[in-house]
Amino acid sequence: MERIKLETKGVSIEFPGVKALEDVDFSIETGNIHAVLGANGAGKSTLMKVLAGANPSYTGTVLYNGKPVELRTPSSAKELGIQIVYQEVDTALIPSLSVAENVMFNHIVMNMGKKQFMKWPEIRNEAKKVLQRLNITDINVNTLVGSLSLAQKQMVLIARAIQSSCSFLILDEPTAPLSDNETEELFRLVKHLVETENIAIIFISHRIHEVLRICSSYTIMRNGKIVDRSMITDKTTTKEIVEKMLGRSFEENFPKEEVPIGERAFEIEHLSDTEGKVNDISLYVRRGEIVGIAGLVGAGKSELCKTIFGALKKKEGVLKFNGKALNIKTPSDAVKSRIGLVPEERRKEGVLVSDTVDFNLSAACLNRFCKLSFVDKSKTRENADHYVGSLGIKTPSIEQIVKNLSGGNQQKVAVGKWLAADCDVYIFDEPTKGVDVGAKSEIFKLINDIARDNNCVIYASCENSELLSITDRIYVLFDGKVMAELTTALTSEDEIMHYAVGGKAPYQK
């Protein structure tokens, strides 16, 4: 099959106060799986948006098979077969439409306004053919997309890209929300596309062990520039790549700081939700303690966090702080009870992406900054300046729109708004999802600082290595139930996984 080459020559982009890309020369040919790596803010997403036609202000040249092309709109990129599947798959799909309608969405839009009837049986049949080409057999084209799992939604988006004659497919953090089995299925699909469809896959991920496994080569970016491009061999190591990303040596462990543990403060007794995802869970957190919630994707970790916070409806159970029962029915009740949640889907639930850093950092306690019914801007600016400085949020201005920040800095804003609210209980749900190793260590330091201030911390994560690094105790969930309570210093990844897959006590070490 004929190889197609996509290149950038001297591509640069400058946002207010930020040189996002500087003279970037990048290239990829079809038939390859190529990783683009770098710390948050390195320029990965900015470069990919140039290729996808979503950053029209670039300077420099883009070449398609050696010929200059203009990628100033998403439609111009799609016409050349360049498609992107963003990390937040829900924002690209229409949940009230069927799988067939979402897969064939580009075709439907192109034919809207033409004086002809839409042939729905043909739409469904074509969607079915696309799914069959990808060997996707577990998705019914008549199903509403809103009822699918995250992994299935991702497959629908990939099917949409393939239906539109795709040659270059950009996957942005594709495995972040997936279980191990779902990741295996995605890898099967990726290999299938490269081998049978002559497609190039550009793979953006912070999970370097997956990059080493699935990709044949990688490009590393730092501060808007490409600093390395290498082939992946059996001698390539995670440590080597991370040090190239950060530009310095890197210690892989994140040792937990020793913090005095106080008395039992936050307690959950026999908590269940109305959706059946949280089943009779009891746990406690002491002052200064970081308690981990472990489990595979779908175990009920996020649902537990949301039920505590009042975002999911409680069926039964009692929440207590300092022995006093809390009446939490809504997130507003949780905030009044001095409980904060940094959710897994930060762009969807954790921050207001279209608002400023200034506003986001005051959003959880806006009443503190109001005079009568007016917001005192001088107070919100003072608050924002304090947390931008203390959290090391990299932004050209507190007036910067949050969606223009890197993922790690968005996460710091999500944490900062709750620090400003001065909570007693902090809940972190997958706080390092989509965050690079440098920003990850900064977030760990923030969480350690929160615990040191005599607060209660709940830390939910699929990453067992993180739980072993930062927590004092760990509750392991399976099918919405607590399978084990473990002391972090006395347990291991093997023991956590034993209970996470439904293993019974006692674990044989």
C-alpha positions in Angstrom: 0.0 0.0 0.0 1.2 3.5 -0.8 2.4 5.4 2.2 1.1 8.9 2.8 3.3 11.4 4.7 2.1 14.3 6.9 4.6 17.0 8.0 5.0 20.3 9.7 7.8 22.7 8.9 8.6 25.6 11.2 5.1 25.6 12.7 4.6 28.1 15.5 1.7 29.4 17.6 1.7 32.2 20.1 -1.2 32.8 22.6 -1.3 35.9 24.8 1.8 35.6 26.9 2.6 32.0 25.8 4.7 30.6 23.0 2.8 27.4 22.6 4.7 26.0 19.6 8.1 27.2 18.3 9.5 26.2 14.9 8.1 22.6 15.1 9.2 20.1 12.5 7.1 17.0 12.8 6.4 14.1 10.4 4.5 10.8 10.3 3.7 8.2 7.6 0.7 5.9 7.4 1.2 2.4 8.6 2.8 3.5 11.9 1.8 4.0 15.5 3.7 7.0 16.7 3.6 8.5 20.3 3.8 12.2 21.0 5.0 12.7 24.6 5.7 15.6 26.9 4.8 17.1 30.2 1.5 19.1 30.5 1.9 22.3 28.6 4.7 21.0 26.4 2.7 21.7 23.2 1.4 18.2 22.4 -2.3 19.1 22.2 -1.6 22.4 20.5 0.4 20.6 17.7 -2.4 18.0 17.3 -5.0 20.7 17.1 -3.0 22.3 14.2 -3.1 19.0 12.4 -6.8 18.6 13.1 -7.6 22.1 11.8 -8.6 23.4 15.3 -5.7 25.9 15.6 -6.0 28.2 12.5 -3.6 30.9 13.8 -0.4 28.8 13.2 2.5 30.1 11.2 4.8 27.8 9.1 3.9 25.1 6.7 2.0 21.8 6.7 2.9 19.3 4.0 0.7 16.5 2.7 2.8 14.1 0.6 5.2 16.9 0.1 2.6 19.5 -1.1 1.8 22.5 1.1 -1.8 22.5 2.5 -3.8 24.8 4.7 -5.3 23.3 7.8 -7.3 26.3 9.1 -10.6 24.5 9.8 -11.6 21.0 11.0 -13.4 20.3 7.7 -10.2 21.0 5.7 -8.3 18.5 7.9 -11.1 15.9 7.5 -11.0 16.3 3.7 -7.4 15.2 3.9 -8.3 12.2 6.1 -7.0 13.7 9.4 -9.3 12.9 12.4 -8.9 13.4 16.1 -10.6 11.6 19.0 -10.3 13.8 22.1 -10.0 12.5 25.6 -13.4 13.8 26.6 -15.4 11.6 24.3 -18.8 12.8 25.6 -18.2 16.2 24.2 -17.9 14.8 20.7 -21.0 12.6 20.8 -24.7 13.3 20.9 -26.1 11.0 23.6 -29.8 11.3 22.5 -28.9 9.9 19.0 -28.3 6.3 18.1 -24.9 4.6 17.5 -25.7 4.6 13.8 -26.5 8.4 13.7 -23.3 9.2 15.6 -21.1 6.9 13.4 -22.6 8.5 10.3 -22.8 12.0 11.8 -20.4 13.6 9.2 -22.3 12.1 6.3 -25.7 13.3 7.8 -24.4 16.8 8.3 -23.0 17.0 4.7 -26.5 16.0 3.4 -28.5 18.3 5.6 -30.2 21.1 3.7 -30.3 19.1 0.5 -33.8 18.5 -0.9 -33.9 14.8 -0.3 -35.1 12.4 2.4 -32.6 10.8 4.7 -32.6 7.1 4.0 -32.4 5.8 7.6 -32.2 2.1 6.8 -29.1 2.9 4.6 -27.6 5.0 7.5 -28.0 2.0 9.9 -26.7 -0.4 7.3 -23.6 1.7 6.6 -22.9 2.1 10.3 -23.1 -1.6 10.7 -20.6 -2.2 7.9 -18.1 0.2 9.5 -18.4 -1.6 12.9 -17.9 -4.9 11.1 -14.8 -3.6 9.4 -13.4 -2.9 12.8 -14.5 -6.2 14.2 -16.6 -4.4 16.8 -19.4 -6.9 17.5 -20.8 -5.9 20.9 -22.4 -2.5 19.9 -25.9 -2.4 18.4 -26.3 0.4 15.9 -29.8 1.2 17.2 -28.7 1.7 20.8 -28.7 5.3 22.1 -25.1 6.5 22.6 -25.9 7.9 26.0 -26.3 4.4 27.4 -22.9 3.1 26.2 -19.8 2.7 28.4 -16.9 5.1 27.9 -14.9 2.4 26.0 -17.8 1.8 23.6 -18.2 5.6 23.0 -14.6 5.7 22.1 -15.2 2.9 19.6 -18.1 4.8 18.1 -15.9 7.9 17.6 -13.2 5.8 16.0 -15.8 4.2 13.7 -17.0 7.7 12.8 -13.4 8.6 11.8 -13.0 5.5 9.7 -16.3 6.1 7.9 -14.9 9.5 6.8 -11.9 8.0 4.9 -9.3 8.5 7.6 -5.6 8.3 6.9 -4.3 9.9 10.1 -6.0 9.2 13.4 -5.0 11.2 16.5 -5.9 9.5 19.8 -5.7 11.9 22.8 -5.2 10.0 26.1 -7.3 7.1 24.8 -6.8 4.7 27.6 -7.2 7.1 30.5 -10.8 6.1 31.3 -10.5 2.4 30.3 -10.2 -0.8 32.3 -7.4 -3.3 31.5 -9.7 -5.4 29.3 -11.0 -2.3 27.5 -7.5 -1.1 26.9 -6.6 -4.5 25.4 -9.6 -4.2 23.0 -8.5 -0.7 22.0 -5.0 -1.9 21.3 -6.4 -4.7 19.1 -8.4 -2.1 17.2 -5.4 0.2 16.7 -3.2 -2.7 15.4 -6.1 -3.7 13.1 -6.4 -0.2 11.6 -2.6 0.1 11.0 -2.4 -3.4 9.4 -5.5 -3.4 7.3 -6.5 0.2 6.6 -3.0 1.8 6.0 -3.7 4.3 8.7 -1.2 6.3 10.9 -2.1 6.4 14.6 -0.7 9.4 16.6 -0.9 8.2 20.2 -0.8 10.8 23.0 -0.5 9.3 26.4 1.1 9.8 29.8 1.1 6.0 30.4 4.6 5.3 29.1 4.4 1.6 29.6 1.6 1.5 27.1 3.6 3.6 24.6 6.5 1.1 24.9 4.1 -1.7 24.2 1.9 -0.4 21.3 4.1 2.3 19.5 7.0 1.8 17.1 8.5 5.3 17.6 8.0 8.5 19.6 8.4 12.3 19.6 9.1 14.2 22.8 8.1 17.8 23.2 9.1 20.3 25.8 8.2 24.0 26.1 6.7 24.1 22.7 9.6 22.5 20.9 10.5 19.0 19.7 13.5 17.8 21.8 13.8 14.2 20.7 12.5 11.7 18.1 13.5 8.0 18.5 12.5 4.5 17.6 11.3 2.2 20.4 13.4 -0.9 20.9 13.5 -3.5 23.6 16.1 -1.4 25.4 13.9 1.7 25.7 12.9 2.4 29.3 10.2 4.4 31.0 12.9 6.3 33.0 14.8 7.3 29.9 11.6 8.7 28.3 10.5 10.6 31.4 14.0 12.2 31.8 13.8 13.4 28.2 10.3 14.8 28.9 11.3 16.7 32.0 14.9 17.6 30.9 16.3 16.3 34.2 16.8 13.1 36.2 13.6 11.7 37.8 12.9 9.7 40.9 10.1 7.3 40.1 8.6 7.0 43.6 6.6 9.7 45.4 7.3 9.1 49.1 4.5 10.1 51.4 5.4 12.7 53.9 4.9 11.7 57.6 2.0 13.6 59.0 0.6 13.2 62.6 -2.6 11.2 62.4 -5.4 12.5 64.7 -8.7 11.1 65.9 -11.5 9.6 63.7 -13.3 12.5 62.1 -15.2 11.6 59.0 -17.3 8.4 59.0 -19.5 6.6 56.5 -21.9 3.9 57.8 -23.7 1.4 55.5 -23.9 3.8 52.5 -25.7 2.7 49.3 -26.9 4.7 46.3 -30.1 4.4 44.3 -28.3 3.1 41.2 -26.9 0.0 42.8 -23.3 1.1 42.2 -22.5 1.7 45.9 -23.5 -1.2 48.2 -23.4 -1.0 52.0 -20.1 0.8 52.3 -18.6 1.7 55.7 -15.3 3.5 56.2 -13.7 6.2 58.3 -11.0 8.8 57.9 -8.9 10.3 60.7 -7.6 13.9 60.8 -4.3 14.2 58.8 -5.0 10.8 57.1 -5.1 10.0 53.4 -7.4 7.1 52.8 -7.2 5.4 49.4 -10.1 3.9 47.5 -8.8 1.2 45.1 -10.6 -0.9 42.5 -10.8 -1.5 38.8 -12.8 0.6 36.4 -16.5 0.1 37.2 -15.8 -1.0 40.8 -17.8 2.0 42.2 -15.0 4.4 43.2 -16.4 7.4 41.3 -20.0 6.6 42.4 -18.9 6.4 46.0 -17.2 9.8 45.7 -20.3 11.3 44.1 -22.7 9.8 46.6 -20.7 11.2 49.5 -20.8 14.6 47.8 -24.6 14.4 47.1 -24.1 14.3 43.3 -25.7 10.8 43.2 -28.8 10.1 45.2 -28.3 8.2 48.5 -30.5 5.2 49.1 -29.5 4.6 52.7 -26.6 5.1 55.1 -25.2 7.8 57.4 -22.4 10.3 57.0 -20.8 11.8 60.1 -18.3 14.4 60.9 -16.9 14.6 64.5 -19.7 12.3 65.5 -22.5 14.5 64.2 -24.7 13.2 61.4 -24.6 15.2 58.1 -27.7 15.8 56.0 -26.3 15.7 52.5 -28.8 15.4 49.6 -27.1 17.8 47.1 -23.6 19.1 46.3 -24.7 22.4 47.9 -25.3 20.5 51.2 -21.8 19.0 50.9 -20.2 22.4 50.4 -22.1 23.7 53.4 -20.8 20.7 55.4 -17.2 21.7 54.3 -16.8 18.7 51.9 -15.0 19.2 48.6 -14.8 16.9 45.6 -12.2 17.1 42.8 -14.0 14.8 40.2 -12.5 12.5 37.7 -13.9 14.4 34.6 -12.3 17.7 35.4 -13.3 19.5 32.2 -16.9 18.2 32.5 -17.4 18.5 36.2 -14.3 19.9 38.0 -13.8 23.3 36.4 -15.8 25.8 34.4 -13.7 25.6 31.2 -15.1 28.7 29.5 -14.5 30.9 32.6 -11.3 32.5 33.9 -8.8 31.2 36.4 -9.9 34.0 38.6 -13.5 33.0 38.6 -12.9 29.3 39.0 -10.7 29.8 42.0 -13.5 31.5 43.8 -16.4 29.4 42.4 -16.8 27.1 45.4 -17.1 29.9 47.9 -18.5 32.8 45.9 -20.5 34.2 48.8 -17.2 35.1 50.5 -16.5 37.5 47.7 -19.9 39.2 47.4 -21.2 42.5 48.6 -25.0 42.3 48.5 -25.6 40.7 45.1 -22.3 41.9 43.5 -19.0 40.1 43.2 -16.1 42.1 44.6 -13.5 41.6 41.8 -10.7 42.9 43.9 -11.2 40.1 46.4 -11.5 37.4 43.8 -8.3 38.7 42.1 -6.5 38.7 45.5 -7.7 35.1 46.1 -6.6 34.0 42.6 -3.2 35.6 42.9 -2.6 33.8 46.2 -3.5 30.3 44.8 -1.8 30.8 41.4 1.4 31.6 43.4 1.1 28.9 46.1 0.0 26.1 43.8 2.4 27.0 41.0 -0.4 27.3 38.4 1.2 28.2 35.1 -0.9 30.8 33.4 -0.1 34.1 31.6 -2.8 35.8 33.6 -5.6 35.1 36.2 -7.9 36.3 33.4 -6.9 33.3 31.2 -9.7 31.0 30.2 -9.2 27.7 31.9 -9.7 25.5 28.8 -6.5 27.1 27.4 -4.4 25.8 30.3 -2.6 22.4 30.2 -4.3 19.4 31.9 -2.0 19.6 34.9 -2.8 23.3 35.5 -6.5 22.7 35.0 -6.2 20.1 37.8 -4.5 22.6 40.1 -7.3 25.1 39.5 -9.8 22.3 40.4 -7.9 21.7 43.6 -7.4 25.4 44.3 -11.1 26.3 44.3 -11.6 23.8 47.2 -8.6 25.1 49.1 -10.2 28.5 48.9 -13.4 27.1 50.3 -11.5 25.8 53.4 -13.0 22.3 53.6 -12.6 19.7 56.3 -12.9 16.7 54.0 -11.3 16.6 50.5 -12.2 13.9 48.0 -10.0 13.3 45.0 -11.3 11.0 42.3 -8.5 10.0 39.8 -6.7 13.3 40.4 -3.7 12.5 38.2 -5.8 11.2 35.2 -4.2 12.7 32.0 -1.5 14.4 34.0 2.2 14.1 33.4 4.7 12.8 35.9 6.0 16.3 36.7 2.6 17.7 37.5 1.7 14.4 39.3 4.4 15.0 41.9 3.2 18.6 42.4 -0.4 17.3 42.9 0.9 14.7 45.4 2.6 17.5 47.3 -0.6 19.5 47.4 -2.5 16.6 48.8 0.2 15.9 51.4 -0.1 19.6 52.4 -3.9 19.3 52.7 -3.5 16.3 55.1 -0.8 18.1 57.1 -3.3 20.9 57.8 -5.3 18.3 59.8 -7.9 17.6 57.1 -9.4 14.3 56.1 -8.5 13.1 52.5 -10.1 10.4 50.4 -8.0 9.5 47.3 -9.7 7.2 44.7 -7.6 5.8 41.9 -7.1 2.9 39.6 -3.3 3.4 39.9 -2.3 1.1 42.7 1.3 2.4 42.6 -0.1 5.9 43.4 -2.2 4.5 46.3 0.9 2.8 47.7 2.9 6.0 47.5 0.5 8.5 49.0 -2.0 6.8 51.3 -2.1 5.6 54.9 -4.8 3.1 54.5 -6.7 1.6 51.5 -10.2 0.3 51.0 -10.5 -2.0 48.0 -13.8 -2.0 46.1 -15.3 -4.7 43.9 -18.8 -4.5 42.4 -19.6 -1.5 44.7 -18.6 -3.3 47.9 -15.6 -3.1 50.3 -13.6 -6.3 49.9 -10.8 -5.3 52.2 -9.3 -2.6 54.4 -5.5 -2.5 54.2 -2.7 -0.7 55.9 -0.6 0.8 53.1 2.8 0.1 54.7 1.9 -3.6 55.1 0.3 -4.3 51.7 1.4 -4.7 48.0 0.1 -4.2 44.5 -0.5 -8.0 44.3 -2.7 -8.0 47.4 -4.7 -4.9 46.2 -5.3 -6.7 42.8 -6.4 -9.9 44.6 -9.3 -8.1 46.2 -9.9 -5.7 43.3 -10.9 -8.7 41.1 -13.2 -10.1 43.7 -10.8 -12.3 45.7 -11.8 -13.4 49.2 -9.9 -13.0 52.4 -7.5 -14.0 53.5 -4.9 -13.2 50.8 -2.1 -15.7 50.7 1.2 -13.7 50.5 
